[in-house]
Amino acid sequence: MFNIFHSIVQKSAAVLVASVAATFGFIGQPNTVVITPRTPILILPAPTSTDSIQEISNATSVLITPLTKNPIMSTIRISALPPQSPKTEIKSTTEPSQPKPSPVPIAPAPKTFTPHLDLSGGFTPKLILDRTGFSVNQRMDGAYRLLLHTTTTASSGFDWDLSQTSIGGTAPIPKFDASFSCAPQPDMPPADSSDQNPSFSVSTSYNCVISLTDALLRKENKEISFQTGAGRLVVKASNLDTTLKFNKNTNGFVLDNQSAAPIALTGLTFDVSFTALNTSSPIVLRFIQPDNESTLAEYSLRDLPTDPARAHTSKNTDMKASFSFIVKPHSQRLLIVQVFGVQPLAIVGINPEVAVTLRQVSIDRSDINTALLSPVISWSCIPYDPNRAAQGLPTEQNCH
């Protein structure tokens, strides 16, 4: 029986090989198909009479399906198994790379717009004069001066005046020769004066022509007209004598009328104070007419209120004086201030003094302004010298 089965297997295998070779080509050619058994093909020992057909089938990749109960007459059906691709797992030996963030786009800086002159034609005399304005300012002496200002950009420019014979000369402004003429003529300062800018009289109408000439001899003119003010009244302390004396002390206020019209001083508002004075006898403040030394106004100081801010001091504020005091045009006049009955107290560490501070003046002209410049009159004892004055007290030598 074994021989019969062995012969059948050989014949079936030969048929199978021939069929496969006819279909796919000869073995060894590029299209050769190799049938891989489910398990490695083993060279089995000769079967014994006790081996079953099922055991032989399990040992090969040949599937035997019995058609009849007779195992010898069974048909052998061979099925090719699909090749099993081994699963390959690739393990990375490095850390996974982190995704790089996308670069943030940088917005361009906003463009700023600065208004400026149209300089496409360059700086010319006409361009400079078109951009030049003026102002008229009053000086300390009451006269007026003309100040010019040229705008080169929305935020910059330069000032100049009639004393300059040229302007510019520094990039980007080229040099221009400057000149002027006015009607009526302004007052020219002395040749040795540090300020050569001409002055314009008060209450006067002026018409001036300003000229600029460039290196190409191009000349442009600009005409300006203005009216000066009425002038002003300047009041300041004369400081004739500031050392406090026994009995009578004299000083004064200087009234400077810088206008072209007479001014009548009609009233004063002032503060007055004294420190370390003997009030057992009268202390009098007087405003004196300088021409004949007559009294314009008089006030008693002995009963002044006590000043809580200073020891041994009495003070009164906003005191009023009314009188008429005439100051001629363009002239100065001294309003004399006197204090009578002064008797300093002998108090260690306290310096006897008297002070009059002008707060306001009233005049008869509403078109004229007033200016108060350091309007304080003060008298005080010479500072004590303990090495020379006995016990540091005021004496006839250091407070006389």
Contacts in CASP RR format, 6 or more apart in sequence:
PFRMAT RR
TARGET T0000
AUTHOR 0000-0000-0000
METHOD contacts of the structure
MODEL  1
MFNIFHSIVQKSAAVLVASVAATFGFIGQPNTVVITPRTPILILPAPTST
DSIQEISNATSVLITPLTKNPIMSTIRISALPPQSPKTEIKSTTEPSQPK
PSPVPIAPAPKTFTPHLDLSGGFTPKLILDRTGFSVNQRMDGAYRLLLHT
TTTASSGFDWDLSQTSIGGTAPIPKFDASFSCAPQPDMPPADSSDQNPSF
SVSTSYNCVISLTDALLRKENKEISFQTGAGRLVVKASNLDTTLKFNKNT
NGFVLDNQSAAPIALTGLTFDVSFTALNTSSPIVLRFIQPDNESTLAEYS
LRDLPTDPARAHTSKNTDMKASFSFIVKPHSQRLLIVQVFGVQPLAIVGI
NPEVAVTLRQVSIDRSDINTALLSPVISWSCIPYDPNRAAQGLPTEQNCH
1 49 0 8 1.000
1 72 0 8 1.000
2 46 0 8 1.000
2 47 0 8 1.000
2 49 0 8 1.000
4 72 0 8 1.000
5 47 0 8 1.000
5 71 0 8 1.000
5 72 0 8 1.000
8 72 0 8 1.000
8 76 0 8 1.000
9 76 0 8 1.000
12 76 0 8 1.000
16 78 0 8 1.000
20 33 0 8 1.000
20 35 0 8 1.000
21 27 0 8 1.000
24 31 0 8 1.000
24 32 0 8 1.000
24 33 0 8 1.000
25 31 0 8 1.000
25 32 0 8 1.000
26 32 0 8 1.000
33 80 0 8 1.000
35 61 0 8 1.000
35 78 0 8 1.000
35 80 0 8 1.000
35 81 0 8 1.000
36 61 0 8 1.000
36 81 0 8 1.000
36 83 0 8 1.000
37 60 0 8 1.000
37 61 0 8 1.000
38 61 0 8 1.000
38 81 0 8 1.000
39 59 0 8 1.000
39 61 0 8 1.000
41 60 0 8 1.000
41 61 0 8 1.000
42 59 0 8 1.000
44 56 0 8 1.000
44 59 0 8 1.000
47 56 0 8 1.000
53 64 0 8 1.000
53 66 0 8 1.000
53 71 0 8 1.000
53 74 0 8 1.000
56 64 0 8 1.000
57 63 0 8 1.000
57 64 0 8 1.000
61 78 0 8 1.000
61 81 0 8 1.000
62 76 0 8 1.000
62 78 0 8 1.000
63 77 0 8 1.000
63 78 0 8 1.000
63 79 0 8 1.000
64 74 0 8 1.000
64 76 0 8 1.000
64 77 0 8 1.000
65 74 0 8 1.000
65 75 0 8 1.000
65 77 0 8 1.000
66 74 0 8 1.000
67 73 0 8 1.000
67 74 0 8 1.000
67 75 0 8 1.000
68 74 0 8 1.000
114 153 0 8 1.000
114 154 0 8 1.000
114 155 0 8 1.000
115 153 0 8 1.000
115 154 0 8 1.000
116 153 0 8 1.000
116 154 0 8 1.000
117 127 0 8 1.000
117 131 0 8 1.000
117 151 0 8 1.000
117 152 0 8 1.000
117 153 0 8 1.000
119 127 0 8 1.000
119 172 0 8 1.000
121 127 0 8 1.000
123 172 0 8 1.000
123 173 0 8 1.000
123 174 0 8 1.000
124 214 0 8 1.000
124 218 0 8 1.000
124 220 0 8 1.000
125 176 0 8 1.000
125 212 0 8 1.000
125 213 0 8 1.000
125 214 0 8 1.000
125 218 0 8 1.000
125 219 0 8 1.000
125 220 0 8 1.000
126 220 0 8 1.000
128 150 0 8 1.000
128 167 0 8 1.000
128 173 0 8 1.000
128 176 0 8 1.000
128 212 0 8 1.000
128 220 0 8 1.000
129 210 0 8 1.000
129 212 0 8 1.000
129 220 0 8 1.000
129 221 0 8 1.000
129 222 0 8 1.000
131 150 0 8 1.000
131 151 0 8 1.000
131 152 0 8 1.000
132 148 0 8 1.000
132 149 0 8 1.000
132 150 0 8 1.000
132 151 0 8 1.000
132 210 0 8 1.000
132 222 0 8 1.000
133 148 0 8 1.000
133 149 0 8 1.000
133 150 0 8 1.000
133 224 0 8 1.000
134 146 0 8 1.000
134 147 0 8 1.000
134 148 0 8 1.000
134 149 0 8 1.000
134 224 0 8 1.000
134 226 0 8 1.000
135 146 0 8 1.000
135 147 0 8 1.000
135 149 0 8 1.000
136 144 0 8 1.000
136 145 0 8 1.000
136 146 0 8 1.000
136 147 0 8 1.000
136 200 0 8 1.000
136 226 0 8 1.000
136 228 0 8 1.000
137 144 0 8 1.000
137 145 0 8 1.000
137 147 0 8 1.000
138 144 0 8 1.000
138 229 0 8 1.000
138 231 0 8 1.000
138 232 0 8 1.000
139 145 0 8 1.000
139 199 0 8 1.000
140 234 0 8 1.000
141 199 0 8 1.000
141 258 0 8 1.000
142 202 0 8 1.000
142 231 0 8 1.000
142 232 0 8 1.000
142 234 0 8 1.000
142 258 0 8 1.000
142 259 0 8 1.000
143 187 0 8 1.000
143 199 0 8 1.000
143 200 0 8 1.000
143 201 0 8 1.000
143 202 0 8 1.000
143 258 0 8 1.000
144 199 0 8 1.000
144 200 0 8 1.000
144 201 0 8 1.000
144 202 0 8 1.000
144 228 0 8 1.000
144 229 0 8 1.000
145 161 0 8 1.000
145 197 0 8 1.000
145 198 0 8 1.000
145 199 0 8 1.000
145 200 0 8 1.000
146 161 0 8 1.000
146 162 0 8 1.000
146 186 0 8 1.000
146 197 0 8 1.000
146 198 0 8 1.000
146 200 0 8 1.000
146 208 0 8 1.000
146 226 0 8 1.000
147 159 0 8 1.000
147 161 0 8 1.000
148 159 0 8 1.000
148 160 0 8 1.000
148 161 0 8 1.000
148 162 0 8 1.000
148 210 0 8 1.000
149 157 0 8 1.000
149 158 0 8 1.000
149 159 0 8 1.000
149 160 0 8 1.000
150 157 0 8 1.000
150 158 0 8 1.000
150 159 0 8 1.000
150 160 0 8 1.000
150 167 0 8 1.000
151 157 0 8 1.000
152 158 0 8 1.000
152 173 0 8 1.000
158 167 0 8 1.000
158 168 0 8 1.000
158 173 0 8 1.000
160 167 0 8 1.000
160 178 0 8 1.000
161 197 0 8 1.000
162 180 0 8 1.000
162 186 0 8 1.000
162 197 0 8 1.000
162 198 0 8 1.000
162 208 0 8 1.000
162 210 0 8 1.000
163 195 0 8 1.000
163 196 0 8 1.000
163 197 0 8 1.000
163 198 0 8 1.000
164 178 0 8 1.000
165 177 0 8 1.000
165 178 0 8 1.000
165 179 0 8 1.000
166 175 0 8 1.000
166 176 0 8 1.000
166 177 0 8 1.000
166 178 0 8 1.000
167 173 0 8 1.000
167 175 0 8 1.000
167 176 0 8 1.000
167 178 0 8 1.000
167 212 0 8 1.000
168 174 0 8 1.000
168 175 0 8 1.000
168 176 0 8 1.000
169 175 0 8 1.000
174 214 0 8 1.000
174 215 0 8 1.000
175 214 0 8 1.000
175 215 0 8 1.000
176 212 0 8 1.000
176 213 0 8 1.000
176 214 0 8 1.000
177 212 0 8 1.000
177 213 0 8 1.000
177 214 0 8 1.000
178 210 0 8 1.000
178 211 0 8 1.000
178 212 0 8 1.000
179 210 0 8 1.000
179 211 0 8 1.000
180 208 0 8 1.000
180 209 0 8 1.000
180 210 0 8 1.000
180 211 0 8 1.000
181 208 0 8 1.000
181 209 0 8 1.000
182 198 0 8 1.000
182 206 0 8 1.000
182 207 0 8 1.000
182 208 0 8 1.000
182 209 0 8 1.000
183 206 0 8 1.000
183 207 0 8 1.000
183 208 0 8 1.000
184 204 0 8 1.000
184 206 0 8 1.000
186 198 0 8 1.000
186 199 0 8 1.000
186 200 0 8 1.000
186 201 0 8 1.000
186 206 0 8 1.000
187 198 0 8 1.000
187 199 0 8 1.000
187 200 0 8 1.000
187 201 0 8 1.000
188 196 0 8 1.000
188 198 0 8 1.000
189 195 0 8 1.000
189 196 0 8 1.000
189 197 0 8 1.000
189 198 0 8 1.000
189 199 0 8 1.000
200 206 0 8 1.000
200 228 0 8 1.000
201 228 0 8 1.000
201 260 0 8 1.000
202 228 0 8 1.000
202 229 0 8 1.000
202 230 0 8 1.000
202 231 0 8 1.000
202 258 0 8 1.000
202 259 0 8 1.000
202 260 0 8 1.000
203 228 0 8 1.000
203 229 0 8 1.000
203 230 0 8 1.000
203 231 0 8 1.000
203 259 0 8 1.000
203 260 0 8 1.000
203 261 0 8 1.000
204 227 0 8 1.000
204 228 0 8 1.000
205 225 0 8 1.000
205 226 0 8 1.000
205 227 0 8 1.000
205 228 0 8 1.000
206 225 0 8 1.000
206 226 0 8 1.000
206 227 0 8 1.000
206 228 0 8 1.000
207 223 0 8 1.000
207 224 0 8 1.000
207 225 0 8 1.000
208 223 0 8 1.000
208 224 0 8 1.000
208 225 0 8 1.000
209 221 0 8 1.000
209 222 0 8 1.000
209 223 0 8 1.000
209 224 0 8 1.000
210 221 0 8 1.000
210 222 0 8 1.000
210 223 0 8 1.000
210 224 0 8 1.000
211 219 0 8 1.000
211 220 0 8 1.000
211 221 0 8 1.000
211 222 0 8 1.000
212 219 0 8 1.000
212 220 0 8 1.000
213 219 0 8 1.000
229 367 0 8 1.000
230 259 0 8 1.000
230 260 0 8 1.000
230 261 0 8 1.000
230 365 0 8 1.000
230 367 0 8 1.000
230 368 0 8 1.000
231 258 0 8 1.000
231 259 0 8 1.000
231 260 0 8 1.000
231 368 0 8 1.000
231 369 0 8 1.000
232 258 0 8 1.000
232 259 0 8 1.000
232 368 0 8 1.000
232 369 0 8 1.000
232 370 0 8 1.000
232 371 0 8 1.000
233 255 0 8 1.000
233 256 0 8 1.000
233 257 0 8 1.000
233 258 0 8 1.000
233 259 0 8 1.000
233 263 0 8 1.000
233 265 0 8 1.000
233 327 0 8 1.000
233 361 0 8 1.000
233 363 0 8 1.000
233 368 0 8 1.000
233 369 0 8 1.000
233 370 0 8 1.000
233 371 0 8 1.000
234 255 0 8 1.000
234 256 0 8 1.000
234 258 0 8 1.000
234 370 0 8 1.000
234 371 0 8 1.000
234 373 0 8 1.000
235 253 0 8 1.000
235 254 0 8 1.000
235 255 0 8 1.000
235 256 0 8 1.000
235 358 0 8 1.000
235 361 0 8 1.000
235 370 0 8 1.000
235 371 0 8 1.000
235 372 0 8 1.000
235 373 0 8 1.000
235 375 0 8 1.000
236 253 0 8 1.000
236 254 0 8 1.000
236 256 0 8 1.000
236 372 0 8 1.000
236 373 0 8 1.000
236 374 0 8 1.000
236 375 0 8 1.000
237 251 0 8 1.000
237 252 0 8 1.000
237 253 0 8 1.000
237 254 0 8 1.000
237 358 0 8 1.000
237 374 0 8 1.000
237 375 0 8 1.000
237 376 0 8 1.000
237 377 0 8 1.000
238 251 0 8 1.000
238 252 0 8 1.000
238 253 0 8 1.000
238 254 0 8 1.000
238 334 0 8 1.000
238 377 0 8 1.000
239 251 0 8 1.000
239 377 0 8 1.000
240 250 0 8 1.000
240 251 0 8 1.000
240 252 0 8 1.000
241 249 0 8 1.000
241 250 0 8 1.000
241 251 0 8 1.000
241 379 0 8 1.000
242 251 0 8 1.000
242 378 0 8 1.000
242 379 0 8 1.000
242 380 0 8 1.000
243 379 0 8 1.000
243 380 0 8 1.000
243 381 0 8 1.000
243 382 0 8 1.000
243 399 0 8 1.000
243 400 0 8 1.000
244 342 0 8 1.000
244 344 0 8 1.000
244 352 0 8 1.000
244 353 0 8 1.000
244 354 0 8 1.000
244 379 0 8 1.000
244 380 0 8 1.000
244 381 0 8 1.000
244 399 0 8 1.000
245 342 0 8 1.000
245 379 0 8 1.000
245 400 0 8 1.000
246 341 0 8 1.000
246 342 0 8 1.000
246 343 0 8 1.000
246 344 0 8 1.000
246 396 0 8 1.000
246 399 0 8 1.000
246 400 0 8 1.000
247 340 0 8 1.000
247 341 0 8 1.000
247 342 0 8 1.000
248 338 0 8 1.000
248 339 0 8 1.000
248 340 0 8 1.000
248 341 0 8 1.000
248 342 0 8 1.000
249 338 0 8 1.000
249 339 0 8 1.000
249 342 0 8 1.000
249 354 0 8 1.000
249 379 0 8 1.000
250 336 0 8 1.000
250 337 0 8 1.000
250 338 0 8 1.000
251 336 0 8 1.000
251 337 0 8 1.000
251 338 0 8 1.000
251 377 0 8 1.000
251 379 0 8 1.000
252 334 0 8 1.000
252 335 0 8 1.000
252 336 0 8 1.000
252 337 0 8 1.000
252 377 0 8 1.000
253 334 0 8 1.000
253 335 0 8 1.000
253 337 0 8 1.000
253 358 0 8 1.000
253 375 0 8 1.000
253 377 0 8 1.000
254 332 0 8 1.000
254 333 0 8 1.000
254 334 0 8 1.000
254 335 0 8 1.000
255 263 0 8 1.000
255 265 0 8 1.000
255 325 0 8 1.000
255 327 0 8 1.000
255 332 0 8 1.000
255 333 0 8 1.000
255 334 0 8 1.000
255 335 0 8 1.000
256 327 0 8 1.000
256 332 0 8 1.000
257 263 0 8 1.000
257 327 0 8 1.000
257 328 0 8 1.000
257 329 0 8 1.000
257 330 0 8 1.000
257 331 0 8 1.000
257 332 0 8 1.000
257 333 0 8 1.000
258 330 0 8 1.000
259 329 0 8 1.000
259 330 0 8 1.000
259 365 0 8 1.000
259 368 0 8 1.000
260 329 0 8 1.000
260 330 0 8 1.000
261 329 0 8 1.000
261 365 0 8 1.000
261 368 0 8 1.000
262 326 0 8 1.000
262 327 0 8 1.000
262 328 0 8 1.000
262 329 0 8 1.000
263 326 0 8 1.000
263 327 0 8 1.000
263 363 0 8 1.000
263 364 0 8 1.000
263 365 0 8 1.000
263 368 0 8 1.000
264 324 0 8 1.000
264 325 0 8 1.000
264 326 0 8 1.000
264 327 0 8 1.000
264 363 0 8 1.000
264 364 0 8 1.000
264 365 0 8 1.000
265 323 0 8 1.000
265 324 0 8 1.000
265 325 0 8 1.000
265 326 0 8 1.000
265 327 0 8 1.000
265 335 0 8 1.000
265 361 0 8 1.000
265 362 0 8 1.000
265 363 0 8 1.000
266 322 0 8 1.000
266 323 0 8 1.000
266 324 0 8 1.000
266 362 0 8 1.000
266 363 0 8 1.000
266 364 0 8 1.000
267 320 0 8 1.000
267 321 0 8 1.000
267 322 0 8 1.000
267 323 0 8 1.000
267 361 0 8 1.000
267 362 0 8 1.000
268 287 0 8 1.000
268 320 0 8 1.000
268 321 0 8 1.000
268 358 0 8 1.000
268 360 0 8 1.000
268 361 0 8 1.000
268 362 0 8 1.000
269 318 0 8 1.000
269 319 0 8 1.000
269 320 0 8 1.000
269 358 0 8 1.000
269 359 0 8 1.000
269 360 0 8 1.000
269 361 0 8 1.000
270 319 0 8 1.000
270 321 0 8 1.000
270 356 0 8 1.000
270 357 0 8 1.000
270 358 0 8 1.000
270 359 0 8 1.000
271 315 0 8 1.000
271 316 0 8 1.000
271 317 0 8 1.000
271 318 0 8 1.000
271 319 0 8 1.000
271 355 0 8 1.000
271 356 0 8 1.000
271 357 0 8 1.000
271 359 0 8 1.000
272 285 0 8 1.000
272 299 0 8 1.000
272 301 0 8 1.000
272 304 0 8 1.000
272 315 0 8 1.000
272 316 0 8 1.000
272 319 0 8 1.000
272 354 0 8 1.000
272 355 0 8 1.000
272 356 0 8 1.000
272 357 0 8 1.000
273 304 0 8 1.000
273 307 0 8 1.000
273 313 0 8 1.000
273 314 0 8 1.000
273 315 0 8 1.000
273 316 0 8 1.000
273 354 0 8 1.000
273 355 0 8 1.000
274 283 0 8 1.000
274 301 0 8 1.000
274 304 0 8 1.000
274 313 0 8 1.000
274 314 0 8 1.000
274 352 0 8 1.000
274 353 0 8 1.000
274 354 0 8 1.000
274 355 0 8 1.000
275 310 0 8 1.000
275 312 0 8 1.000
275 313 0 8 1.000
275 314 0 8 1.000
275 350 0 8 1.000
275 351 0 8 1.000
275 352 0 8 1.000
275 353 0 8 1.000
275 354 0 8 1.000
276 312 0 8 1.000
276 313 0 8 1.000
276 344 0 8 1.000
276 345 0 8 1.000
276 347 0 8 1.000
276 350 0 8 1.000
276 351 0 8 1.000
276 352 0 8 1.000
276 353 0 8 1.000
277 283 0 8 1.000
277 342 0 8 1.000
277 343 0 8 1.000
277 344 0 8 1.000
277 345 0 8 1.000
277 352 0 8 1.000
277 354 0 8 1.000
278 343 0 8 1.000
278 344 0 8 1.000
278 345 0 8 1.000
279 302 0 8 1.000
279 303 0 8 1.000
279 314 0 8 1.000
281 302 0 8 1.000
281 341 0 8 1.000
281 343 0 8 1.000
282 300 0 8 1.000
282 302 0 8 1.000
282 340 0 8 1.000
282 341 0 8 1.000
283 300 0 8 1.000
283 301 0 8 1.000
283 302 0 8 1.000
283 339 0 8 1.000
283 340 0 8 1.000
283 341 0 8 1.000
283 342 0 8 1.000
284 298 0 8 1.000
284 299 0 8 1.000
284 300 0 8 1.000
284 301 0 8 1.000
284 339 0 8 1.000
284 340 0 8 1.000
284 341 0 8 1.000
285 298 0 8 1.000
285 299 0 8 1.000
285 300 0 8 1.000
285 301 0 8 1.000
285 337 0 8 1.000
285 338 0 8 1.000
285 339 0 8 1.000
285 356 0 8 1.000
286 295 0 8 1.000
286 296 0 8 1.000
286 297 0 8 1.000
286 298 0 8 1.000
286 299 0 8 1.000
286 337 0 8 1.000
286 338 0 8 1.000
286 339 0 8 1.000
286 340 0 8 1.000
287 295 0 8 1.000
287 296 0 8 1.000
287 297 0 8 1.000
287 298 0 8 1.000
287 321 0 8 1.000
287 323 0 8 1.000
287 335 0 8 1.000
287 336 0 8 1.000
287 337 0 8 1.000
288 294 0 8 1.000
288 295 0 8 1.000
288 296 0 8 1.000
288 335 0 8 1.000
288 336 0 8 1.000
288 337 0 8 1.000
288 338 0 8 1.000
289 295 0 8 1.000
289 296 0 8 1.000
289 325 0 8 1.000
289 336 0 8 1.000
290 333 0 8 1.000
290 334 0 8 1.000
290 335 0 8 1.000
290 336 0 8 1.000
293 336 0 8 1.000
296 321 0 8 1.000
296 323 0 8 1.000
296 325 0 8 1.000
296 335 0 8 1.000
297 321 0 8 1.000
297 322 0 8 1.000
297 323 0 8 1.000
299 319 0 8 1.000
299 321 0 8 1.000
301 314 0 8 1.000
301 339 0 8 1.000
304 314 0 8 1.000
304 315 0 8 1.000
304 316 0 8 1.000
305 314 0 8 1.000
305 315 0 8 1.000
305 316 0 8 1.000
306 313 0 8 1.000
306 314 0 8 1.000
306 315 0 8 1.000
307 313 0 8 1.000
307 314 0 8 1.000
307 315 0 8 1.000
311 350 0 8 1.000
312 345 0 8 1.000
312 347 0 8 1.000
312 350 0 8 1.000
318 359 0 8 1.000
325 333 0 8 1.000
325 335 0 8 1.000
326 333 0 8 1.000
327 333 0 8 1.000
337 356 0 8 1.000
337 377 0 8 1.000
339 354 0 8 1.000
339 356 0 8 1.000
339 379 0 8 1.000
342 352 0 8 1.000
342 354 0 8 1.000
342 379 0 8 1.000
344 352 0 8 1.000
344 381 0 8 1.000
344 394 0 8 1.000
344 399 0 8 1.000
345 352 0 8 1.000
346 393 0 8 1.000
346 394 0 8 1.000
348 391 0 8 1.000
348 392 0 8 1.000
348 393 0 8 1.000
349 384 0 8 1.000
349 392 0 8 1.000
351 380 0 8 1.000
351 381 0 8 1.000
351 383 0 8 1.000
351 384 0 8 1.000
352 380 0 8 1.000
352 381 0 8 1.000
352 394 0 8 1.000
352 399 0 8 1.000
353 378 0 8 1.000
353 379 0 8 1.000
353 380 0 8 1.000
353 381 0 8 1.000
354 378 0 8 1.000
354 379 0 8 1.000
354 380 0 8 1.000
355 376 0 8 1.000
355 377 0 8 1.000
355 378 0 8 1.000
355 379 0 8 1.000
356 376 0 8 1.000
356 377 0 8 1.000
356 378 0 8 1.000
357 375 0 8 1.000
357 376 0 8 1.000
357 377 0 8 1.000
358 372 0 8 1.000
358 375 0 8 1.000
358 376 0 8 1.000
359 372 0 8 1.000
360 372 0 8 1.000
361 370 0 8 1.000
361 372 0 8 1.000
363 370 0 8 1.000
381 394 0 8 1.000
381 398 0 8 1.000
381 399 0 8 1.000
382 398 0 8 1.000
382 399 0 8 1.000
383 398 0 8 1.000
384 392 0 8 1.000
384 393 0 8 1.000
384 394 0 8 1.000
384 398 0 8 1.000
385 392 0 8 1.000
385 398 0 8 1.000
386 392 0 8 1.000
388 397 0 8 1.000
388 398 0 8 1.000
389 395 0 8 1.000
389 397 0 8 1.000
389 398 0 8 1.000
END
